[in-house]
Amino acid sequence: FSSCPSTMSFFAGIPEAPPIEVFHMNNLYLQDSSPNKVNLTIGAYRTEEGKPWVLPVVHNAEVALANDTSLNHEYLPVLGFDAFSKAATALVLGEDSPAIAEGRAFGIQCLSGTGSLRLGAEFLHSQCKMDTVYVSKPTWGNHKLVFKTAGFKEVRDYTYWDPVNRRVDIDALVKDLEAAPERAVIILHGCAHNPTGMDPTQDQWKKICEVVKIKNLFTFFDIAYQGFASGDADADAWAIRYFVSQGIEMVVAQSFAKNFGLYNERVGNLTIVVNDKSTIAGIKSQASLCVRANWSNPPAHGARIVHKVLTTPALRQEWFDSIKVMSSRIKEMRASLLSHLESLGTPGTWGHITQQIGMFSYTGLNPDQCDQLIQKHKVYLLRDGRINLCGLNTKNVEYVAKAIDDVVRGAKL
């Protein structure tokens, strides 16, 4: 054997993957030196001054936790801080949920919404032998990747968006679900659909629930914006609570990134609702192995913040006030953008901007128009036309409206 080391790398031949669009666009914005640049890319709340906002209630909770000498940095249980998961489960299902009262619902602390989705996907694939999942068309950019890497063999689309009328295409949606095989997993956005910002009406949710029952489909809710969407945490959870009332078993991926502003703390919960509580011991034991093979043990800090806020009446009310502030500012920016577009007489219909909910608007702009917005006007957004309304403020909303008007008309600078 030669004693000379091989010149061939073990890592040779690995192709360079395309960049993750939302982070790539955000980086391009950060590198841009234009004084007029506007960032409508990454899904994070910004104040009127364009800055991140640490919720005052979160800051106060952190100070209280820092001064609590009884706390330490020991490991949590594998399934997480149970008091946090109980509070998170009650938030999404309702304090008076029959599923909680009957012991048929519980939560598992995960790494924000993505970690909750991944744990749910791995568990359903490995333990329930599910290998077909349906996501809305369009959907959040990470859904397909999460389920593919969790082992799902088939990742399919169901129709969601009517691009002509810019609304939920409920008839096509129901038709696609009716054609799905039994035991297929259906990803449903609990509120503030990403990227369209358009949710089904309550009557439409009832139609979706009915076909789920008839076709024996498995419901997987993803709710990343509870409270943040409308300013009312109960209203934003209506669809999930309705499905539970109809006897639907489900898993629910919860994130506290947006509604608590805890983006980098990775605070999430996977709520599981079953019809037979005797199955819970088995679920928890197998979920523990899934967690052990992934992150082994979740972080405590963010979960302690959320738990303290949700279980302290005064802090809980302060949090409710904060999410109303955030949702109200977004609504004001929606109205302002629409007003400017209408004043400019921008070709097309734009009423969908104020009919949508949450931080995103699916504008209807095509990829070429989006490229022009970026290149000509330094207005950064995703190429499917999704914009984050939080990037707008009273100082730049008119500029953005004029930029949109320009690219829609195909005007030259």
Phi, psi and omega in degrees: 000138179287141178273355180283133178293147179292142177275352180276127179280143173298339184260009181295143174089359179287120182286152177279122180285152176296150181294153174287117194305311188296321179283327177297314179295322178296320178293320177299320177299314182297327181278346184284132181264003182297136179288344183258008185296148181226134183253107178243029188265276192293142185280078178221144181288142174228148179281177175303331179274002179077021183248155173299154181237117169276114182303131179306322180294326177293316179300315180296321178295320179297318178298316179297320179292321179296329181270000180272101184286355178279346182275153178217187184246030176290163178299145167278169169300159183304319182274007171100188181283104190297323180296323175296313182297324176297316180293320180293319179296318179293326180297317185277325182268341183102140181301330183259022183297127176302326181297323177287315181300325182271004178071028182255009182223141177204169182233157176232124180292132182228180180270085180058200184290322181296315178296325178293317177298316183294316179298315179299317180296313180298318181296313181297323180288314186280324186258328181256000177057037175268133181224010176235127180230143177247131174240154181293152175245106004274172176215178176302139189299343185261349185303310184296317181298317180301313184285327176296314182286344175277356175109359180294131182281325183238118174244106188246165178256148163241144182297135179231314191257133172262101186290338180284309182268353178053060179204176177290129178269079188295324181295314179292324178300308181298319180300317179294321179291325177296333180271355181285148178289154177304147177070010172291144177274132181245116177275121179239134178277120185299322177196162177052061183311131179253115023254356193283335183072008182245123182256154171298152171286171179298320177296322178292322175300322179296322177295318179296317179299320182297316180290328174300317179292312184297319184271358180057050178267157180257128185269126176234102179274141173241112181235101183258356189227026184301126182086319181293329185291303185252347187091001181231107184297325180290316180297321182291341180260010187303312185299315180299315182294326177295314180300319178298319180296339180266011176078021181276126170283147185196168164237149183229119176272118180251141174235143176245022179291309185281309189287345174245356183068024184258056187301311186266005177272346175056060181260114180216166180213137173255105177275133180238127179243124181238162176267341181234106186292348177291347179277349189294320181301316178295318179300312182297320182294318180286324176297326178300322179291323176298316179296316182303323182279350182252282182247357174067315184203131185277161178284147187267327194302305182297321179296323178293323178298308182299316179300314182298318181292315184289335185254002176249110187311314182294318180290323178299318179294322178296323177295317176304318179296321181294317181290333174291322177300313182294312182294326180292320179296321179296316179298322178296321179291324175301310182297321181292317179298315179299316181300316180293320179295320179291322178295326179281346184069032182303128181304143180104180177251138186232008181299337181298337182300320179268349176278339179282169184222154179092193187277345185254151169231129174269095195291331187096359176291141181271169183304321179296317178295322178295318178299320178294321178301318181289310188286319185271323189245354180061032173260108186269129180206174177279154187286350174273002177092005179283132175236150173266111182300338181294340178283352178270150173209177185295340182274335185242354187294323178292320178300316180295317179300317179294325178294317177298315179303318181297313184285330177294320179283344182074026182289156178259143177285000000 
